[in-house]
Amino acid sequence: MRSLIAVSLLALVGCGSTTTYVASDTTLGRVVVYRNGIAYFERFARVQGDSLAMQVPADKVDDFLKSLTVVDAKTGEPTPIAYPTTPPGGEGDVQMKIQLPKGGAHELRLSYVTEAPSWKPSYRVVLGDGGKVRLQAWAIVDNTSGEDWKNVKLGVGASSALSFRYDLRSVRLVQRETLRQDDLFAQAPPTGGVTYGAGQAPLVAGAQRVVVEMSDVVIAAVDEEERAEVAQARPSGVPSRGPQAKPKPKASGAAARRDGGAGGLGRLQNQASNAGAMASMARNLQGTQNQIIVEGYADVRDGDKFSASLERANRVREQLIRNGLPPEQVVAVGSGEQQGRAGGVRVVEAAPSVGVDKNMELNGILDGSQRPVGGTSSEKAAAEPIGISHFESKTPMNVPRGTSAMISILDQQTEGEVVYFFDAESARGNARFPFRAVRVRNPTGSALETGPVTVFGEGRFIGEGLCEPIPERSVAFIPFALDRQVVVESKDQEEDRIARILTVQRGVFSTEVQHTRRRTYAFHNRLMTPATVYVRHTVAPGFTLGKAPAESERLGAAHLFRVSVPAGGKAEVSVEEATPVFKTADLRSTTGREMVGAFLSSGAVEGPLKEAVGELMRLQKEIGGFEQRVDTMREQMSEYRARMDELHAQIVTLRAVKTAGPLMQSLEKKLSEVSDKLSKATIELVAVQEKLMVARIRFQDGVADLSLSRKDEPAAKADSEPARPPSTRLGG
């Protein structure tokens, strides 16, 4: 390669009418090679005359102009530089001249940055006793500058500084605008565009189908018609515990057109029966396995926007459940007040990937986001720190052109020990056996760059590894062997614990649940000496670290937990991480009753709410008993009918036998007894079915009357974090 600056520089001296060139060599005093593909050079020159000529290769002019500084070594004043504006792209040299004051000798210091190969680190770790190791570091530098480095002070460094190519040599012409006197009598408008960022993001992400939008008038009309049907079917003497809402007048004029234009069920003002249309829509939705989400919206006149919107959603959810949809398939969501929307609801059929499942659990739906908490792997960037490092040789050295040098940059005793490093997360990790690793501290004030590490112990080679950048004074783990002397077994568990009840509307509990993941590690030590294991564990996005070993360190985004395993023994540790998710529990579903029952059994809720829910639980148990009795009685009646058919067939057969009189009389008597039992069972069945109907009506009335909003909560159970009720375990 060509030298950036020719070794021989020419001092230009004016003498009368002639120009005399006197050879003058510059002295290369210092070279620092960096990791980002550049090198820093320092030269010194003593010039007799008023200018200094330099030969610079054409392909290095841009880097040269970008970084060159020339100052007077005595005064520190900068000097100007002149160079020809020849077109770029040539293979030759470009001559540049430094203009100097006339008369006398000048001492100059030149410094510049140019392209150079990156240096490469190489490390040695020699194990010692007493928690000490000897750390050695070497830097491999390649001289491709085209000149010999003689008696130079050589150094290496690294930093977060950026470097790039930039064209400074080319002549840059600016195209100026041409103005003229032209008056425009007809001017076109600007091009329109699509707006974005207005309002709140939709509650349901991904593909979805809006089934219907309903106004408050339509919701009230459906409630009124269904209440009238229940009243007609209610037996005498059964009181209604539900609130008797006053019928609202039907909208007319502009209001009717507004409600009728909402689409879907919003057009039911023109149909004979809103309740019939609701039943028809529920039957159509029974054919899908997708989640049905009822989004409620508040009106500007509502006080508590969230509670009002959730109350609307729960009313429509209850209507859909009464018309045959499973409670676990329908989710009610309160969206508060939305710009451009009046009070009402929207029923949405979510795509399978957006439905409420074990992984999502309504996280990202109830809080209005479009995806679960946490980023994807494509959104994650490398987060390893980039430190500043600088090492220089203590004595000058020679590096001929076209050769490489290996210089010592560190040789120092530091803290260190041999441990086991369990990493089941990395691409080259191991999920069953920990690696033997050296835990070493960087004793310098500079970062140690990524490079190979050779480990020696007891006068022999015992392994090698690769270290990540080690910031100053920090600790690093360098795996160097896999001896399989420590065996690891791990198992995962998940559980949900209710943190608090947000609202209760018509028997639907909106709760905040702590979803917890627990990973348990069991370490088996085959060695006859104790072993120290560091476990690498990265908390999943959206989760926070819970129960974990007390001794821990950080390795980037991961935690390192220290575990001591006795000789020939076993040690177990558990690491928990949790995230809040939002769930709805409906008392009309088995899962919902189990969830609410577990929460109430902890004693976190007292007073009228607990009494009301307890009464509903008792009614539901009573309903279950009645249903079981009905099924049993129907099976008995079926057996009675089968026995009667059998006896009747036998009697008809015996009528043809003259000597079968006594037997036929016995069979007729048995037929009469079975018939009496069937009649009695039929009467009992009707009575039990009536009790079942009464219990169901009372349960539905109690569910409709059960509610608890945020403003109704006592001060001890407010939304503040310290006042949350104690967690209740639901299962794991």
C-alpha positions in Angstrom: 0.0 0.0 0.0 1.0 3.6 -0.5 1.9 5.7 2.5 -0.7 8.3 3.5 2.1 10.9 3.6 5.3 10.2 1.8 8.2 9.6 4.2 10.2 12.3 2.4 8.6 15.7 2.6 10.0 18.6 0.6 10.7 21.9 2.2 10.1 24.7 -0.3 12.6 27.6 0.0 12.5 30.7 -2.2 16.0 31.9 -3.3 16.0 34.9 -5.6 14.2 34.0 -8.9 14.8 30.3 -8.5 13.1 27.7 -6.4 15.2 25.2 -4.5 13.8 21.9 -3.0 15.5 20.7 0.1 14.7 17.2 1.3 13.3 17.0 4.9 12.2 13.8 6.6 9.3 13.8 9.0 9.4 11.7 12.1 6.6 9.3 12.8 6.3 9.5 16.6 3.0 7.8 17.6 0.4 5.4 16.1 -2.8 4.4 17.8 -4.9 1.7 16.1 -8.7 1.5 16.8 -11.3 -1.2 16.6 -13.6 0.7 14.2 -11.2 0.5 11.2 -9.1 3.6 11.6 -5.7 4.6 13.0 -4.4 7.8 14.5 -0.9 9.1 13.4 1.3 11.8 14.9 4.3 13.1 13.0 6.9 15.8 13.7 8.7 17.9 11.0 11.5 20.6 11.1 11.2 22.8 8.0 13.6 25.5 6.7 11.4 27.7 4.5 7.9 29.0 4.1 6.0 25.9 3.0 5.9 22.1 3.4 4.8 19.9 0.5 3.1 16.6 1.2 2.3 13.7 -1.2 -1.1 12.1 -0.3 -2.6 9.1 -2.2 -5.7 10.1 -4.1 -7.9 7.5 -2.3 -6.9 8.8 1.1 -7.5 12.5 0.5 -11.0 12.6 2.0 -9.9 10.9 5.3 -6.9 13.2 5.3 -8.9 16.4 4.9 -11.5 15.2 7.4 -9.0 14.8 10.3 -5.7 16.6 9.5 -4.5 19.1 12.1 -1.1 21.0 11.6 0.0 23.2 14.4 3.3 25.0 15.3 4.9 22.8 17.9 6.1 25.9 19.9 3.1 28.3 19.6 0.3 25.9 19.0 -1.1 28.1 16.2 -2.7 26.2 13.3 -1.4 26.7 9.7 -3.3 26.9 6.4 -3.1 24.1 3.8 -3.4 24.4 0.0 -4.1 21.6 -2.5 -5.1 21.4 -6.2 -8.8 20.9 -7.1 -8.2 18.0 -9.5 -11.1 15.6 -10.2 -11.2 12.5 -7.8 -10.7 8.9 -8.8 -7.0 8.9 -9.8 -4.4 6.4 -8.8 -1.6 8.9 -8.3 -0.7 11.2 -5.5 -2.1 14.6 -4.7 0.4 17.3 -3.6 -0.6 19.5 -0.6 1.3 22.5 0.7 1.4 23.9 4.2 2.0 27.6 4.1 4.4 28.8 6.8 5.6 32.3 7.9 8.7 33.5 6.1 12.0 33.3 7.7 13.6 30.8 10.1 13.0 27.2 11.0 9.6 25.8 11.8 8.8 22.9 14.0 5.4 21.3 13.1 3.2 18.6 14.7 0.9 16.9 12.2 -1.9 14.5 13.3 -4.5 12.8 11.2 -6.8 9.7 11.0 -6.8 7.2 8.2 -8.2 3.9 7.3 -6.4 0.9 8.9 -7.1 -2.7 9.9 -8.7 -3.2 13.3 -6.5 -4.6 16.0 -7.4 -7.9 17.6 -7.2 -8.7 21.4 -6.0 -12.0 22.8 -6.2 -12.9 26.5 -4.6 -15.3 29.0 -5.9 -16.2 32.4 -3.6 -18.1 34.8 -5.4 -19.5 37.8 -4.0 -18.9 41.2 -4.9 -19.4 44.9 -6.8 -17.3 47.3 -9.3 -16.0 44.9 -6.7 -14.4 42.6 -5.8 -15.0 38.9 -3.3 -13.4 36.6 -4.9 -11.6 33.6 -2.7 -11.0 30.5 -3.9 -9.2 27.4 -2.2 -8.8 24.0 -3.0 -6.7 21.0 -2.3 -7.9 17.5 -1.6 -4.9 15.1 -1.1 -5.1 11.3 1.0 -2.5 9.6 -0.5 -2.1 6.1 0.4 1.7 5.8 3.1 1.2 3.2 5.9 2.6 5.4 8.0 1.2 8.2 7.1 2.2 11.7 10.5 2.9 13.3 10.9 3.7 16.9 7.2 4.6 17.4 5.1 4.6 20.5 2.4 2.1 19.5 -1.0 2.0 21.1 -4.5 0.5 20.7 -7.9 1.8 21.7 -11.6 1.4 21.3 -14.6 3.7 22.0 -18.1 4.4 21.0 -16.9 6.9 18.4 -18.4 6.6 15.0 -16.4 6.7 11.8 -17.4 7.1 8.1 -16.3 8.1 4.7 -17.1 11.6 3.5 -16.3 13.4 0.2 -14.4 16.6 0.9 -12.1 16.6 -2.1 -14.7 17.0 -4.9 -15.8 20.4 -6.1 -19.3 21.0 -5.0 -21.5 23.3 -7.1 -24.8 24.5 -5.7 -27.8 24.6 -8.1 -29.5 27.9 -7.4 -33.1 28.6 -8.1 -34.0 30.7 -11.1 -36.8 33.3 -10.4 -39.1 34.9 -12.9 -42.1 37.1 -12.8 -45.1 34.8 -13.4 -48.5 35.5 -11.8 -50.7 32.4 -11.3 -54.4 33.1 -11.9 -55.5 29.5 -11.4 -53.9 27.4 -8.7 -54.4 23.8 -7.9 -55.0 22.6 -4.3 -52.5 20.5 -2.4 -52.9 16.7 -2.5 -54.9 15.2 0.3 -53.7 12.4 2.6 -54.9 10.0 5.2 -54.8 11.1 8.8 -53.4 9.0 11.7 -52.9 9.1 15.4 -56.4 10.6 16.2 -58.4 9.1 19.0 -57.7 5.9 20.9 -56.3 2.7 19.3 -59.0 0.0 18.8 -59.4 -2.4 21.6 -59.1 -5.6 19.5 -56.0 -6.1 17.4 -55.7 -8.0 14.2 -58.5 -9.3 12.0 -62.0 -8.8 13.5 -65.6 -8.6 12.5 -68.0 -6.0 13.9 -71.2 -7.9 14.5 -73.4 -5.0 15.7 -73.4 -1.6 17.3 -76.2 -0.8 19.7 -77.3 2.5 21.3 -78.7 2.9 24.8 -82.3 3.0 23.3 -81.9 -0.4 21.7 -80.3 -1.9 24.8 -83.2 -0.7 27.0 -85.8 -2.0 24.5 -84.3 -5.5 24.5 -84.2 -5.4 28.4 -87.8 -4.3 28.5 -89.1 -7.0 26.2 -87.1 -9.8 27.9 -88.3 -8.6 31.3 -91.9 -8.8 30.1 -91.4 -12.3 28.8 -89.9 -13.4 32.2 -92.8 -11.8 34.1 -95.3 -13.7 32.0 -93.5 -17.0 32.7 -93.0 -16.3 36.4 -95.3 -18.4 38.7 -97.5 -16.6 41.2 -95.9 -15.9 44.6 -92.3 -15.6 43.3 -91.1 -12.1 44.0 -88.6 -10.3 41.7 -85.4 -9.0 43.4 -84.1 -7.3 40.3 -84.5 -3.6 39.7 -87.7 -2.6 37.8 -86.4 -0.3 35.2 -88.9 2.2 33.8 -89.5 1.7 30.2 -87.9 4.3 28.0 -89.8 5.9 25.2 -88.9 4.9 21.8 -86.8 7.3 19.9 -88.4 9.3 17.2 -87.4 11.7 14.5 -83.7 12.4 14.4 -83.0 10.2 17.4 -84.7 7.3 15.7 -82.7 7.8 12.5 -79.5 8.1 14.5 -80.1 4.8 16.4 -81.5 3.1 13.3 -78.4 4.0 11.3 -75.9 2.3 13.5 -75.9 -0.8 11.5 -76.8 -4.4 12.5 -78.9 -4.4 15.6 -78.9 -0.6 15.6 -81.6 -0.9 12.9 -84.0 -2.8 15.1 -86.2 0.2 15.7 -87.9 -0.7 12.4 -88.5 -4.4 13.4 -91.3 -5.9 15.5 -89.2 -7.4 18.2 -85.7 -6.3 19.4 -85.5 -9.3 21.7 -86.3 -11.6 18.8 -83.5 -10.1 16.8 -81.1 -10.4 19.7 -82.0 -14.1 20.0 -81.5 -14.5 16.3 -78.0 -12.9 16.4 -77.1 -15.1 19.4 -78.0 -18.2 17.5 -75.9 -17.1 14.6 -72.9 -16.5 16.9 -73.3 -20.0 18.4 -71.8 -21.5 15.3 -68.4 -19.8 15.9 -65.6 -20.8 18.2 -64.1 -17.3 18.3 -64.2 -14.9 21.3 -67.1 -12.5 21.3 -66.1 -9.2 22.8 -68.7 -6.6 23.9 -67.2 -3.1 24.1 -69.1 -0.6 26.1 -68.8 3.2 25.6 -69.7 5.9 28.1 -71.8 9.0 27.4 -70.7 12.5 28.0 -73.3 12.8 30.8 -72.0 9.8 32.7 -70.2 10.4 36.0 -67.9 7.4 36.3 -67.0 6.8 32.6 -65.4 3.5 33.1 -68.1 2.0 35.3 -70.8 3.3 33.0 -69.2 1.8 29.9 -68.6 -1.5 31.6 -72.2 -1.6 32.9 -73.5 -1.2 29.3 -71.2 -4.0 28.1 -72.3 -6.3 30.8 -76.0 -5.7 30.1 -75.6 -6.8 26.5 -73.3 -9.7 27.5 -76.1 -10.9 29.8 -78.6 -10.6 27.0 -76.4 -12.8 24.8 -75.9 -15.4 27.5 -79.6 -15.6 28.2 -80.0 -16.3 24.5 -77.7 -19.3 24.5 -74.1 -18.1 24.2 -71.7 -19.8 26.7 -70.6 -17.3 29.4 -66.9 -18.1 28.9 -67.1 -17.2 25.2 -68.4 -13.6 25.8 -66.2 -10.9 27.4 -67.4 -7.5 28.5 -64.9 -4.6 28.2 -65.4 -1.1 29.4 -63.7 1.5 27.1 -64.8 4.7 28.9 -65.6 7.7 26.8 -64.5 7.5 23.2 -64.3 10.5 20.9 -67.1 10.5 18.3 -69.2 7.9 20.2 -72.3 8.3 22.3 -73.3 5.8 25.0 -73.7 2.3 23.7 -71.9 -0.9 22.9 -70.2 -2.6 20.0 -70.2 -6.4 19.6 -67.1 -7.8 17.9 -66.1 -11.3 16.8 -62.4 -11.5 17.3 -60.1 -13.6 15.2 -58.7 -16.8 16.7 -55.3 -15.3 17.2 -56.8 -12.4 19.1 -59.1 -14.4 21.3 -58.6 -14.6 25.1 -56.3 -17.6 25.6 -53.8 -18.8 28.2 -51.0 -16.6 26.9 -53.0 -13.4 26.3 -55.6 -13.5 29.1 -57.1 -10.2 28.0 -53.7 -8.5 28.5 -53.5 -5.9 25.8 -57.3 -5.8 25.3 -58.5 -4.3 28.6 -55.8 -1.8 28.6 -56.5 -0.6 25.1 -53.2 -1.8 23.5 -53.0 -3.7 20.2 -50.7 -6.4 21.3 -49.6 -8.2 24.5 -47.2 -6.3 26.7 -43.6 -6.8 25.7 -41.7 -6.5 22.5 -40.8 -9.1 19.9 -37.4 -10.5 19.2 -37.1 -8.4 16.0 -37.6 -5.2 18.2 -34.7 -6.1 20.5 -31.3 -4.6 19.8 -27.9 -5.5 21.2 -27.5 -3.8 24.6 -23.9 -4.7 25.4 -22.0 -1.6 26.7 -19.3 0.0 24.6 -16.6 1.2 26.9 -13.6 3.3 26.3 -10.3 1.6 26.2 -6.7 2.8 25.6 -3.5 1.0 25.9 0.0 2.1 24.8 3.4 0.4 24.8 5.7 1.7 27.4 8.7 1.6 25.1 9.1 2.6 21.4 9.1 -0.3 18.9 9.7 -1.1 15.3 7.0 -2.6 13.0 8.2 -3.0 9.3 5.7 -2.5 6.6 3.7 -5.5 5.6 4.2 -7.2 9.1 2.2 -7.6 12.3 3.1 -7.0 15.9 1.8 -8.5 19.1 2.2 -6.1 21.9 1.4 -6.6 25.6 -1.2 -4.3 26.9 -2.0 -5.9 30.3 -0.3 -8.2 32.8 -1.8 -7.9 36.2 -3.1 -9.9 39.1 -6.8 -9.5 39.8 -9.8 -11.1 41.6 -11.0 -14.4 40.0 -12.3 -17.9 40.7 -13.5 -21.0 38.9 -17.2 -21.5 39.1 -20.0 -23.2 37.2 -22.1 -21.1 34.8 -25.5 -22.5 33.8 -26.8 -20.9 30.6 -29.8 -22.6 29.0 -30.8 -19.5 27.1 -28.0 -18.7 24.7 -27.6 -20.2 21.2 -24.5 -22.2 22.4 -25.8 -22.8 25.9 -26.6 -26.1 27.5 -30.0 -26.9 29.2 -28.7 -29.9 31.3 -25.0 -29.2 32.3 -23.4 -26.0 33.5 -20.1 -24.9 32.0 -16.9 -24.5 34.0 -16.1 -20.8 33.9 -13.7 -18.3 35.3 -15.2 -15.4 37.0 -12.7 -12.6 36.7 -12.7 -8.8 37.4 -11.3 -6.3 34.9 -8.7 -4.5 37.0 -8.2 -1.6 34.6 -9.9 1.7 33.9 -10.4 0.7 30.2 -12.9 -1.7 28.7 -11.5 -5.1 27.5 -12.7 -5.8 24.0 -14.2 -9.1 22.8 -11.5 -11.7 22.1 -10.4 -15.3 22.8 -9.3 -16.3 26.3 -7.0 -19.1 27.0 -7.1 -20.5 30.5 -4.1 -22.1 32.2 -4.0 -23.9 35.6 -1.4 -26.0 37.4 1.0 -25.4 34.6 -1.2 -26.8 31.9 -3.9 -25.8 29.4 -7.4 -26.4 30.8 -9.7 -24.7 28.2 -10.5 -21.6 26.3 -13.5 -19.3 25.8 -14.7 -16.1 24.3 -15.4 -13.0 26.4 -17.9 -10.3 25.7 -16.8 -6.7 26.2 -15.9 -6.2 29.9 -16.4 -2.6 31.1 -13.9 -1.1 33.5 -13.7 -2.6 37.0 -16.6 -5.0 36.2 -16.9 -8.8 36.5 -17.2 -11.2 33.6 -18.0 -14.9 33.3 -15.9 -16.8 30.7 -17.0 -20.4 30.1 -14.0 -22.6 29.1 -15.0 -26.3 29.7 -18.0 -28.6 29.9 -17.1 -31.4 32.4 -20.7 -32.6 33.1 -19.9 -33.0 36.8 -23.0 -30.9 37.8 -26.4 -32.1 36.4 -29.4 -29.7 36.3 -33.1 -30.7 36.3 -35.7 -28.0 35.8 -39.5 -27.8 35.7 -41.9 -25.0 35.0 -45.2 -24.2 36.7 -47.9 -21.5 36.2 -50.6 -20.2 38.4 -53.0 -17.3 38.8 -53.5 -15.3 41.9 -56.3 -12.7 42.2 -54.8 -9.3 43.2 -58.0 -7.3 43.4 -61.6 -7.0 42.2 -62.1 -4.0 39.9 -65.8 -4.0 39.4 -68.9 -6.2 39.8 -71.7 -5.7 37.3 -74.7 -8.1 37.0 -72.7 -11.0 38.5 -69.6 -10.4 36.3 -66.5 -9.8 38.3 -63.7 -7.8 36.6 -60.5 -8.7 38.3 -56.8 -8.1 38.2 -54.9 -11.3 38.3 -51.2 -11.9 38.9 -50.1 -14.5 36.4 -47.0 -16.2 37.8 -44.5 -18.4 36.2 -42.2 -20.5 38.4 -39.1 -22.3 37.3 -37.4 -24.7 39.7 -33.8 -25.8 39.3 -32.4 -28.9 40.9 -28.6 -29.2 40.9 -26.9 -32.5 41.5 -23.1 -32.4 42.3 -21.1 -35.4 41.4 -17.9 -33.9 42.7 -16.4 -34.6 46.1 -15.9 -30.9 46.6 -18.5 -28.1 46.9 -19.5 -26.3 43.7 -20.7 -22.8 43.1 -23.2 -22.4 40.2 -24.4 -19.1 38.7 -27.7 -19.5 37.0 -28.5 -17.2 34.0 -32.2 -16.2 33.9 -33.8 -13.6 31.7 -37.2 -12.2 32.8 -39.7 -12.4 30.0 -41.0 -9.1 28.5 -43.9 -7.7 30.4 -43.0 -9.7 33.6 -41.3 -8.6 36.8 -39.0 -10.7 38.9 -40.6 -12.1 42.1 -39.3 -14.7 44.4 -35.6 -15.6 43.6 -32.3 -16.3 45.4 -31.0 -13.4 47.4 -27.4 -13.5 45.9 -27.6 -12.2 42.3 -25.8 -10.2 39.7 -26.7 -8.8 36.3 -25.4 -9.9 32.9 -26.9 -7.6 30.4 -30.7 -8.1 30.5 -30.3 -11.4 32.5 -30.0 -12.1 36.2 -27.2 -14.3 37.6 -28.2 -16.2 40.7 -25.5 -17.7 42.9 -26.2 -21.3 44.2 -24.0 -23.3 46.5 -24.2 -27.1 45.9 -22.6 -29.3 48.6 -20.1 -32.0 47.7 -22.0 -35.0 46.3 -25.3 -33.4 47.3 -28.2 -31.5 45.8 -29.6 -28.0 45.9 -32.9 -26.5 44.6 -33.8 -22.9 43.8 -37.0 -21.4 42.4 -37.3 -18.2 40.3 -40.7 -16.6 39.9 -41.8 -13.8 37.5 -45.3 -12.3 37.4 -47.4 -10.0 35.2 -50.8 -8.5 35.8 -53.6 -9.7 33.5 -57.3 -8.9 33.6 -60.0 -11.5 33.7 -63.8 -11.6 34.0 -65.5 -14.2 36.2 -69.2 -14.9 35.6 -71.1 -16.5 38.5 -73.2 -18.3 35.9 -70.3 -20.3 34.7 -68.5 -23.1 36.7 -65.1 -21.6 36.2 -66.3 -18.2 37.3 -67.9 -19.5 40.4 -64.7 -21.4 41.4 -62.6 -18.2 40.8 -64.9 -16.0 42.9 -65.3 -18.6 45.6 -61.6 -18.9 46.0 -61.3 -15.1 46.3 -64.1 -14.8 48.9 -62.8 -17.7 51.0 -59.7 -15.7 51.8 -61.8 -13.2 53.7 -60.7 -10.3 51.5 -64.3 -9.1 50.9 -66.7 -8.5 53.7 -70.1 -6.9 54.3 -73.1 -6.9 51.9 -71.1 -8.1 48.9 -70.0 -11.2 50.6 -73.5 -12.0 51.9 -75.0 -11.5 48.5 -72.5 -13.6 46.7 -72.8 -16.3 49.4 -76.6 -16.4 48.8 -76.0 -16.7 45.1 -73.6 -19.6 45.7 -76.1 -21.3 47.9 -78.8 -20.8 45.2 -76.5 -22.2 42.6 -75.8 -25.3 44.7 -79.5 -25.7 45.2 -80.0 -25.4 41.5 -77.4 -28.1 40.9 -79.2 -30.4 43.4 -82.5 -29.9 41.7 -81.0 -30.5 38.3 -79.4 -33.8 39.5 -82.8 -34.9 41.0 -84.6 -34.1 37.8 -82.1 -36.2 35.8 -82.4 -39.1 38.3 -86.2 -39.0 38.3 -86.3 -39.0 34.5 -84.1 -42.0 34.4 -86.4 -43.8 36.9 -89.5 -42.8 34.9 -87.8 -44.2 31.8 -87.2 -47.5 33.6 -90.9 -47.5 34.7 -92.1 -47.0 31.2 -89.8 -49.8 29.9 -91.1 -52.2 32.6 -94.7 -51.3 31.8 -94.1 -52.0 28.1 -92.6 -55.4 29.1 -95.5 -56.3 31.4 -98.1 -55.2 28.9 -96.5 -57.4 26.2 -96.5 -60.4 28.6 -100.2 -59.9 29.4 -101.1 -59.7 25.8 -99.3 -63.0 25.2 -100.9 -64.7 28.1 -104.5 -63.8 27.0 -104.2 -66.6 24.4 -103.4 -69.2 27.1 -106.5 -70.5 28.9 -104.6 -71.8 32.0 -102.7 -68.5 32.5 -105.4 -66.8 34.6 -103.5 -66.6 38.0 -100.2 -65.5 36.3 -102.0 -62.9 34.2 -103.7 -61.5 37.4 -100.3 -61.2 39.0 -98.8 -59.4 36.0 -101.8 -57.0 35.8 -101.3 -56.2 39.5 -97.6 -55.5 38.9 -98.5 -53.3 35.9 -100.9 -51.3 38.1 -98.2 -50.9 40.8 -95.6 -49.7 38.2 -98.2 -47.4 36.7 -98.9 -45.9 40.1 -95.2 -45.4 40.7 -94.9 -43.7 37.3 -97.8 -41.3 38.1 -96.3 -40.5 41.5 -92.9 -39.9 39.9 -94.4 -37.6 37.3 -96.1 -35.5 40.0 -92.8 -35.3 42.0 -90.9 -34.4 38.8 -93.3 -31.5 38.1 -92.8 -30.3 41.7 -89.0 -30.4 41.5 -89.0 -28.7 38.1 -91.1 -25.9 39.5 -88.7 -25.5 42.4 -85.8 -25.5 39.9 -87.5 -22.8 37.9 -88.1 -20.7 41.0 -84.5 -21.1 42.1 -83.2 -20.2 38.6 -85.4 -17.0 38.6 -84.1 -16.0 42.0 -80.5 -16.6 40.9 -81.0 -14.5 37.8 -82.6 -11.7 39.8 -79.8 -11.9 42.4 -77.1 -11.8 39.6 -78.8 -8.8 38.0 -78.9 -7.0 41.4 -75.3 -7.7 42.2 -72.9 -4.8 41.5 -69.9 -3.0 42.9 -68.2 -0.1 41.3 -64.8 1.5 42.1 -66.5 4.4 43.9 -68.4 1.9 46.2 -65.2 0.3 47.5 -64.2 1.1 51.1 -61.1 3.1 51.6 -59.2 0.1 52.8 -59.7 -1.5 49.4 -59.0 1.5 47.1 -56.9 1.2 43.9 -53.7 2.2 45.6 -51.1 -0.5 45.6 -50.6 -1.0 49.4 -54.4 -1.3 49.9 -54.9 -4.3 47.6 -56.6 -7.3 49.1 -54.3 -10.3 49.9 -53.7 -12.6 47.0 -55.7 -15.8 46.7 -54.3 -18.9 45.1 -56.4 -20.3 42.2 -54.3 -23.3 41.2 -51.0 -24.0 39.6 
